[in-house]
Amino acid sequence: VVDLLAPYQRGGKIGLFGGAGVGKTVLIMELINNVAKAHGGFSVFAGVGERTREGNDLYREMIESGVIKLGEKQSESKCALVYGQMNEPPGARARVGLTGLTVAEHFRDAEGQDVLLFIDNIFRFTQANSEVSALLGRIPSAVGYQPTLATDLGGLQERITTTKKGS
């Protein structure tokens, strides 16, 4: 359905929006599974402020589906998961999106693979950076966001790109 009704091209960026409980995580799991099995691709999932249960469920699902392999076959895994759970300090949560992006860049640049990167969710990334900004004593804007909002999001977005080695 995603490819038919809302196609996105290789190397592009899209947003996946929806309310709580509508199946966004299920769709992400299916995309990761299909990219790994049907296309031999690699996926990185960065969970910013995820609930512990959701992170554990995704991890177990990826093991059961064979996308993540444990033990001696670990090098055959087709997915990396990076989490900063909601009970962690804002500094840790703020770094998760960038850490997931760094992992994706490694597989794109060093391994020459096409990588499907998921950052769930960008609002919690912004929220964590806002909390860090408040702890540093920066004065927020009139609507409450940190003064570095454009820099924080821009730095993340600019690194999500296609290169000659992969996308």
N, C-alpha and C positions, 0 to 999 in steps of 0.2 A: 504494500500500500504506500509506503513512503516513497519508493522509487517511482511508482506509477503516478501518484497524485502530487507528490512534492519532490521531484528529482533534484539531486544535488551532485555536482560534478566532482571528479577526483581533484583533490587539492583545494577544495572550497571549504567554506565555513557555513554552518547553519545553526539556528537556535531551535531547541525542542521545548515548547512551552505547553503547560497544562496544569490543571489544578491537582490537588492532593488526591491520590487514589485512582487516577485515570489510566495508569499503566505505562508511565514514562520509563520506569526502571525495567519493566518487562520488555519493552521495546529495545532498550539499551542492551539487555542481556541477549536478545535475539540477534541484534545487529553484530555484537561481538562474536557470537557463536557462528553466524553465517559468514562473516568476514574471515574467521579462522578456518572454518571447514571447507567452504565453497571456493574461497579465493586465496587461501594460504597467507592471508594478511595478519598483521599484528595490531593489537589494540591496547590502549592505555586508558585506564579509568582513574580519574582523580576525584575523590569524594571529599568535598570541602564541607565540614560541619555535618557529616553524615551521622545518622543514628547508628549505634553499635549493631543493633539487630539487622539493619539494612545492609551494612557492610559485610557482616558475617554471612547473610543470606546470599549475597552476590558472590562472595568467595566460594562458598559451598557449591553453588550452582555451576560456577566455572570449573570446579574440580570434577563434579559429576558429569558435565558435558564433555570433559576431556580437553578443554581449552587451556586450563592450567594443569600442569603435570607436576607431581611431587617425586621426591627421591632422586634416583639416578637419571630419570627422564626429564628432570626439571628444565634442562636446556631446550627441550622441545616445546615448551609452553608458548602460547600465542597471545598472551595477555599479561599485563602488569597492572596491579592495583595499588593505588597510593591513597591513604586515608589520613585525615585530620578530623577526628570525631568531635561532636558538638560539646563534649565535656572537657575538651582540651583548651589551653590558653589561646587567646586570639592570635598571638604571634605564630604559633604552630599551625593554626587553621589558615592563616594568611599565606603561608608558604606552600601549602599543598598543591594549589593550582600550578605554581611555578615549578615545583618538584616534578609533578606529572608531566609538565611540558618538557622539562629537561630530559626525563626518561624517553619521551617520544622523540625528541631531537636526537638522542643517542641512536635509537633504532633507525631513524631516518638518515642521519648523516654518517654514522660509523658502520651501520649494517646495510645501508642502501635499501631499506624496506619502506613500503608505503604503510603509514600508521594511521589508524583511526583513533583520535583523541576525544575523550569525553571528560568534561569538567562539570561536575554536578555539585553544587549549583553556583552559578556566577554571582547571584545575589549574596549568598553566604560568604563568598570570597570578598565582595565589596564590604559586607558587614564586618568581617574580621579585620580588614584593613582600616575601617572606620574606628573600631575599638582600639587598635594599635595607635592610630593617630591621636585619639583622645588621651590615651595613656602617656603619649609624648607631649601633651599639652598644646596641641595645635588647635586653633580656633576653627570650628566647622563653618560651613556655608550657611546661608539663610534657611535652607531646607534640611540641614543637619548632616550633610555628607562631608567627608574629610576634604581638605584643600588639595590633596594629592590624588583625588579620584581619577581624573583624566590620565595622569601619569601612570597610576597603578593599572588601570584597565588597558591603556594604550601599550604599555610594556608587555603585557600578556598577549594581547591581540597581534601585535607586530611580529612576535616570535612564532605564531601559528602560521606557517607559510610553506609553500612548495619550493623545493630546491631541485637541482639537476640530479641529485642522488635519490630523491624520493619525495613523497608528499605526506 
